[in-house]
Amino acid sequence: MKTLFPLKAAALASLFCCATAQANTTLVVTSFPSLDDGIKAAIPLYKKVRPDIDIKLVSLAFADHHAAMSTALASGSNLPDVMAVEVGFIGKFAESGGLEDLAKPPYSALQYRSRLAKYTVPLAQGQSGNLSAMPMDVGAGALFYRKDLLDKAGISEADLTKSWDSYIDAGKKLKASTGAYLIASAGEIKDILIRSGLKDGDGIYFNKKGEVLVTSPRFVKAFELAKAARTAGIDGKINPWSNEWAEGFRRGQIATEMMGSWLAGHLATWLAPDTKGLWRSAQLPGGTFGSYGGSYYAIPTAAKEKKEAWEFIKFLALDRDMQIEMFRKLDTFPVLIEAQNDPFLDQPIDFLGGQKARQLWKVAAAKIPAIAVHRADPVAQEIVNAELEKVLEQDKDIKLALADAKTQIERRVRRK
């Protein structure tokens, strides 16, 4: 009888250990490079706070991830608990009805909006005020340029930034002196110009009444400057994110790039690490301030662990230390305003020749307008891009192209 008690105690201890192990909740998180590095950085930090939570990260290439999530939302199966969404896909995913509205209880996420960069929350809100995803970082628009190429051509940073016409003129001088292209694709000039001059609450393609705006002077100017760049031969006709695009950076064939501040990290780590010290960052030409993308996390309505998914998302977005950690690892500018005041912003960036560029990005982030989104924005973008291609490649009249774009958008919206 004396030996039974220790055996029972051992058995009970074994059962307790097993029960404890089984009690751990597994969160499935889907993401894409290099945003997934933020999750990798978060896992050990979150484990200290919530040792009862295990995080399983599933990462696919950017396009593959969004294609897989689109299919999963349509079928209602194979969905994660936490889903990464690039801002351009939020409208499409939200329209599927497959994402939780984070504005409603039990999430009530709008209570945190004053702590976040002002423009990021509206980008995830539908026309009804639904909040489909929580912002993680700020895609503050910046101009990156090769200082060595500019020096060789006798061009200053001010020549690039004082106006858009000056930017185009500098590109002509640059091409004649160095053979380098000013920009990878003329379409990139259009992309930022159609966002210029907007105020809080304005839409890019639609106004508050749902009327199509693509024949406005803003779009005409954007098309004209893109056409001017193509006519001058200063764009490389190179698609962003292609192998040719990356190779252009490595070989010094592309002298400037307009993208989110996060591009500095991409250039330094995988796009063109051997060009360290040659790049600098500046504000966008013509006093323009705009956002380039932005990363968000959403909770599918079919998620199994919604409560724990929300706690993890809050940790990613609202924990100051976590936001700074992602900033250090990814150069993704923090969405959390508290984190934007960290001394880390004053540190020089070796890849940018010791420039304290993060302070520039902070200024830009504060000036980006809170643009209203429309459910048909992706449709409008697709049509406008197709018409720009006709202008650039087939010399189609700009006003006719934009008029045709407006007609097509209105037709597609009526159909939807």
URFENUR-V144922 format. One record per residue. N is the residue number from 1. PHI is phi in radians with two decimals (NA if undefined). OMEGA is omega as a letter, one per 20 degrees, with the letter a starting at -180 (* if undefined). Layout:
N & PHI & OMEGA
N & PHI & OMEGA
//
This chain:
1 & NA & a
2 & -1.13 & a
3 & -1.46 & a
4 & -1.26 & a
5 & -1.08 & r
6 & -1.04 & r
7 & -1.15 & r
8 & -1.11 & r
9 & -1.10 & r
10 & -1.13 & r
11 & -1.14 & r
12 & -1.11 & r
13 & -1.09 & r
14 & -1.11 & r
15 & -1.11 & r
16 & -1.12 & r
17 & -1.07 & r
18 & -1.11 & a
19 & -1.11 & r
20 & -1.11 & a
21 & -1.11 & a
22 & -1.23 & a
23 & -1.28 & r
24 & -1.07 & r
25 & -1.64 & r
26 & -1.78 & r
27 & -1.69 & r
28 & -1.67 & a
29 & -2.08 & r
30 & -1.88 & a
31 & -2.67 & a
32 & -2.56 & r
33 & -1.17 & i
34 & -1.71 & r
35 & -1.03 & a
36 & -1.11 & r
37 & -1.11 & r
38 & -1.15 & r
39 & -1.18 & r
40 & -1.04 & r
41 & -1.25 & a
42 & -1.34 & a
43 & -0.96 & a
44 & -1.16 & r
45 & -1.22 & a
46 & -1.25 & r
47 & -1.09 & r
48 & -1.20 & a
49 & -1.45 & a
50 & -2.27 & a
51 & -1.12 & a
52 & -1.49 & a
53 & -1.95 & r
54 & -1.82 & a
55 & -2.02 & r
56 & -1.84 & a
57 & -1.66 & r
58 & -2.05 & a
59 & -2.13 & r
60 & -2.23 & r
61 & -0.97 & a
62 & -0.82 & a
63 & -1.16 & a
64 & -1.12 & r
65 & -1.04 & a
66 & -1.21 & r
67 & -1.16 & a
68 & -1.13 & r
69 & -1.21 & r
70 & -1.09 & r
71 & -1.12 & a
72 & -1.12 & r
73 & -1.16 & a
74 & -1.17 & a
75 & -1.62 & a
76 & 1.29 & a
77 & -2.29 & r
78 & 0.99 & a
79 & -1.68 & r
80 & -1.43 & r
81 & -1.51 & a
82 & -2.27 & a
83 & -2.14 & r
84 & -1.28 & r
85 & -2.45 & r
86 & -1.32 & a
87 & -0.95 & a
88 & -1.16 & a
89 & -1.77 & a
90 & -1.08 & a
91 & -1.02 & a
92 & -1.11 & a
93 & -1.18 & a
94 & -1.15 & a
95 & -1.13 & r
96 & -1.23 & a
97 & 1.32 & a
98 & -1.67 & a
99 & -2.04 & r
100 & -1.12 & r
101 & -1.51 & a
102 & -1.32 & r
103 & -1.34 & a
104 & -1.65 & r
105 & -1.05 & j
106 & -1.48 & a
107 & -1.46 & r
108 & 0.83 & a
109 & -1.22 & a
110 & -1.15 & r
111 & -1.15 & a
112 & -1.72 & a
113 & -1.09 & r
114 & -1.20 & r
115 & -1.59 & a
116 & -1.99 & r
117 & -0.88 & a
118 & -1.07 & a
119 & -1.44 & a
120 & -1.32 & a
121 & -1.17 & r
122 & -1.00 & r
123 & -1.15 & r
124 & -1.83 & a
125 & -1.77 & r
126 & -1.43 & a
127 & -1.12 & r
128 & -1.50 & a
129 & 1.63 & r
130 & -1.06 & r
131 & -2.00 & a
132 & -1.53 & a
133 & -2.77 & a
134 & -1.86 & a
135 & -1.22 & r
136 & -1.97 & a
137 & -2.64 & a
138 & -1.93 & r
139 & -1.62 & a
140 & -1.08 & a
141 & -1.14 & r
142 & -2.52 & r
143 & -1.78 & r
144 & -1.80 & a
145 & -2.48 & r
146 & -1.48 & a
147 & -1.10 & a
148 & -1.13 & r
149 & -1.24 & r
150 & -1.13 & r
151 & -1.07 & a
152 & -1.10 & a
153 & -1.59 & a
154 & 1.25 & a
155 & -1.92 & r
156 & -1.75 & r
157 & -1.04 & a
158 & -1.07 & r
159 & -1.09 & r
160 & -1.39 & a
161 & -1.83 & a
162 & -1.16 & r
163 & -2.81 & r
164 & -1.25 & r
165 & -1.12 & r
166 & -1.14 & r
167 & -1.06 & r
168 & -1.13 & r
169 & -1.08 & r
170 & -1.10 & r
171 & -1.12 & r
172 & -1.12 & r
173 & -1.14 & r
174 & -1.08 & a
175 & -1.11 & a
176 & -1.18 & a
177 & -1.52 & a
178 & -2.11 & a
179 & 1.45 & a
180 & -1.42 & r
181 & -1.38 & r
182 & -1.20 & a
183 & -2.52 & a
184 & -1.12 & a
185 & -2.45 & r
186 & -1.05 & r
187 & -1.06 & r
188 & -1.19 & r
189 & -1.17 & r
190 & -1.05 & a
191 & -1.01 & a
192 & -1.49 & a
193 & -1.16 & r
194 & -1.25 & r
195 & -1.77 & a
196 & -1.45 & r
197 & 1.33 & r
198 & -1.42 & r
199 & -2.00 & r
200 & -0.91 & r
201 & 1.62 & r
202 & -1.28 & r
203 & -1.86 & r
204 & -1.35 & a
205 & -1.81 & a
206 & -2.32 & r
207 & -1.55 & a
208 & -1.15 & r
209 & -1.53 & a
210 & 1.52 & r
211 & -1.38 & a
212 & -1.36 & a
213 & -1.88 & a
214 & -1.28 & r
215 & -1.72 & a
216 & -1.25 & r
217 & -0.97 & r
218 & -1.06 & r
219 & -1.28 & r
220 & -1.06 & r
221 & -1.07 & r
222 & -1.08 & r
223 & -1.18 & a
224 & -1.10 & a
225 & -1.25 & r
226 & -1.08 & r
227 & -1.13 & r
228 & -1.09 & r
229 & -1.14 & a
230 & -1.19 & a
231 & -1.10 & a
232 & -1.36 & r
233 & 1.25 & a
234 & -1.82 & r
235 & -1.96 & a
236 & -1.50 & a
237 & 0.96 & a
238 & -1.94 & r
239 & -1.31 & r
240 & -0.96 & r
241 & 1.30 & r
242 & -1.50 & r
243 & -1.08 & r
244 & -1.13 & r
245 & -1.10 & r
246 & -1.08 & a
247 & -1.14 & r
248 & -1.09 & r
249 & -1.19 & a
250 & -1.13 & a
251 & -1.65 & a
252 & 1.24 & a
253 & -1.60 & r
254 & -2.14 & a
255 & -1.61 & r
256 & -2.41 & r
257 & -2.63 & r
258 & -1.89 & a
259 & -2.72 & r
260 & -1.19 & a
261 & -1.01 & a
262 & -1.15 & a
263 & -1.09 & r
264 & -1.01 & r
265 & -1.17 & r
266 & -1.14 & r
267 & -1.07 & a
268 & -1.27 & a
269 & -1.71 & a
270 & -2.56 & a
271 & -1.30 & a
272 & -2.68 & a
273 & -1.06 & a
274 & -1.30 & r
275 & -1.68 & r
276 & -0.92 & r
277 & 1.56 & a
278 & -1.61 & a
279 & -1.66 & r
280 & -2.40 & r
281 & -2.11 & r
282 & -2.54 & r
283 & -1.25 & a
284 & -1.14 & a
285 & -1.04 & r
286 & 1.18 & a
287 & 1.17 & a
288 & -1.46 & r
289 & -2.28 & a
290 & -2.68 & a
291 & -1.75 & r
292 & -2.07 & r
293 & 1.17 & a
294 & 2.40 & a
295 & -1.84 & a
296 & -2.36 & r
297 & -2.20 & a
298 & -2.17 & r
299 & -2.05 & r
300 & -1.10 & r
301 & -1.11 & r
302 & -1.60 & r
303 & -1.07 & a
304 & -1.47 & a
305 & -2.10 & a
306 & -1.13 & a
307 & -1.08 & a
308 & -1.25 & r
309 & -1.08 & a
310 & -1.17 & r
311 & -1.10 & r
312 & -1.23 & r
313 & -1.09 & r
314 & -1.09 & r
315 & -1.08 & a
316 & -1.14 & a
317 & -1.63 & a
318 & -1.98 & r
319 & -1.54 & a
320 & -1.04 & a
321 & -1.12 & r
322 & -1.18 & r
323 & -1.10 & r
324 & -1.19 & r
325 & -1.09 & r
326 & -1.17 & r
327 & -1.10 & r
328 & -1.15 & a
329 & -1.39 & a
330 & -2.05 & a
331 & 1.04 & r
332 & -1.53 & a
333 & -1.15 & a
334 & -1.13 & r
335 & -1.40 & a
336 & -1.38 & a
337 & -1.06 & r
338 & -1.00 & a
339 & -1.31 & r
340 & -1.28 & r
341 & -1.82 & a
342 & -1.29 & r
343 & -1.00 & r
344 & -1.00 & a
345 & -1.17 & a
346 & -1.56 & a
347 & -1.35 & r
348 & -1.18 & r
349 & -1.84 & a
350 & -1.00 & a
351 & -1.08 & r
352 & -1.70 & r
353 & 1.14 & r
354 & 1.44 & r
355 & -1.21 & r
356 & -1.59 & a
357 & -1.24 & a
358 & -1.11 & r
359 & -1.17 & r
360 & -1.10 & a
361 & -1.17 & r
362 & -1.12 & r
363 & -1.06 & a
364 & -1.09 & a
365 & -1.05 & a
366 & -1.31 & a
367 & -1.80 & r
368 & -1.24 & a
369 & -1.23 & r
370 & -1.48 & a
371 & -1.34 & r
372 & -1.40 & r
373 & -1.81 & r
374 & -2.20 & a
375 & -1.05 & a
376 & -1.70 & r
377 & -0.95 & r
378 & -1.06 & r
379 & -1.14 & r
380 & -1.09 & r
381 & -1.07 & r
382 & -1.05 & a
383 & -1.21 & r
384 & -1.09 & r
385 & -1.08 & r
386 & -1.15 & r
387 & -1.24 & r
388 & -1.09 & r
389 & -1.05 & r
390 & -1.18 & r
391 & -1.18 & a
392 & -1.31 & a
393 & -1.72 & a
394 & -2.05 & r
395 & 1.05 & r
396 & -1.15 & r
397 & -1.05 & a
398 & -1.11 & a
399 & -1.15 & r
400 & -1.17 & r
401 & -1.07 & a
402 & -1.26 & r
403 & -1.13 & r
404 & -1.12 & r
405 & -1.09 & r
406 & -1.06 & r
407 & -1.05 & a
408 & -1.14 & a
409 & -1.13 & r
410 & -1.06 & r
411 & -1.13 & a
412 & -1.15 & a
413 & -1.14 & r
414 & -1.07 & a
415 & -1.12 & a
416 & -1.21 & *
//
